[in-house]
Amino acid sequence: MSKLAITLFLVSVVFMVVPDTSFANKFTTIGGGVSGTDPEKLAILKQIAAYTGTFFILLGILSIATKDRFEGFIGMRTKDQGISPGSYVLIILGALLSLLFFV
């Protein structure tokens, strides 16, 4: 190894080990999160999951509908290979996230 690589390694180890005092207060404020009661927070998370799930479902349907036009859109397949499994994964993941809204 060269001297430069050893020096960069040692400097990175020192930065990881030595705590920075300017970050000391930030870790306590990050845990505060969203203010409100637990049912309100759960309702917000359910809405986010529903919107994300709907977006994933639409993206999966779009990738199936345009499979012959854009080979590199989701699965990097050509016209002769059929539909990419990534489309089905997106639809299933979107359905699971959307179902979380009703639980």
CORMO-V871374 format. One record per helix or strand. SS is the DSSP state (a for helix, b for strand). FROM is the first residue (numbers start at 1). TO is the last residue. Records with the same first field share a line. If there is no record, write none. Layout:
SS = FROM-TO  FROM-TO
//
This chain:
a = 3-17  21-30  38-65  79-81  85-100
//
